[in-house]
Amino acid sequence: MTEMFEGSFTQQEPIPEAGIAAAERVLRSGRLHRYNTAPGETSEAELLEAEFARAIGLDHALAVASGGQAMIIALRAVGVQPGDRVLTNAFTLAPVPGAIAAVGATPVYLGVTEGLALDLDDLAAKADRGSVLLLSHMRGHLCDMDRLMAICAAAGIMVVEDCAHTMGAAWNGRASGTFGAVACFSTQTYKHLNSGEGGFIATDDAALAARAILMSGSYMFHQRHGQAPAVEVFDELTYVTPNQSARMDNLRAAILRPQLANLPRQCARWTERYRAVEAEIAGTPGLQVIDRPAAEDFVGSSIQFLLPGWDAQKIEAVLARCAARGVELKWFGGAQPTGFTSRYDDWRYAQAEPLPDTDRILRGLLDMRLPLTFSLADCALIGRIIRAEVAAVYQQG
Ligand SMILES: *Cc1c(COP(=O)(O)O)cnc(C)c1O
């Protein structure tokens, strides 16, 4: 009998009951705006910020409307100006170059390795082409962060981390997001915390945090932020920092707080699922699993593998055969972007130099989400289906 997988790759777990109850309290209060508080009340957004700063281990956290807004604000807060060039990953998601374009800057793309991390040799070679690196830990793959920080320190490059896929991850025991000058996170439905839309900016730099708070649209309420910088830090900034209105509201913050408290456990559950799929597909002829460095403590909320050197028609055959058995793979090598799989050469607002090694890797790159609604048995089944279908197409020669 041919095994079929029946689950949905886009179905997340429900919001925890504590989050639903907290959301209901906010709705009944009518005070959804973060600065709309009753006397003596601390808003959900402010509480969430303090809890997030503590969880990540940075002095300041700001809750915002999306991960994309977090990156736009962070780039402005580190001083990126229109016309500047910003170094970034060629292998990332559209909001990353989009944030660079939104501040009037131009991305300079850096290649990807077969480990799906940023190519640090390419960074070293292009280090004189920009003074800011928007580093995207795409699909949760961390590069050698010690080497990256050494290259950037030597070249005077400021690092902005995009931790949309590494919330809860670490490199050599140090949390992802604590290496650069500032880190950005997303709480959009497909990330590690789910408020539909949302995000965070986190930093140890008080002046940077103050600029970000003002840009997010704090009016004169900047002291009503969890771990807000001291009032003096805002003195001059208040009059020269434009408001972008990108605040998070109390409803979303209420939904997020119980999820944040449970994040370490959820991260462990994702990685168990990743390992369950990986164990089944490893050793499949023609298929290359992604090597995960020992220093990388990743969160396996998605899994990738390579079909290196395969013809496009064969990869399409694998996709079709897996899809027929209920397994939805995404391919970064298709001629047209579908869903989330756009590539650096699809972002036509920013001219890209060709990156032949990156093109070769992306042509064979397959990707799959692992929502927590999948059981470990589901993951083993998915892995068996991939192994069988890849092997079947491979053996056709
Ligand atoms: C999702 C995502 C973001 C932020 O996205 P929003 O949808 O704006 O919250 C940033 N970077 C990467 C790599 C992402 O996948």
The ligand as an ORCA input file, in Angstrom:
! r2SCAN-3c Opt
* xyz 0 1
  C       8.900     36.422      7.735
  C      10.231     36.977      7.561
  C      10.538     38.290      7.924
  C       9.541     39.264      8.485
  O       8.340     39.160      7.920
  P       6.951     39.822      8.343
  O       6.003     39.012      7.563
  O       7.063     41.240      7.880
  O       6.767     39.739      9.815
  C      11.840     38.691      7.786
  N      12.790     37.878      7.324
  C      12.545     36.616      6.961
  C      13.662     35.761      6.482
  C      11.258     36.127      7.059
  O      10.994     34.864      6.696
*
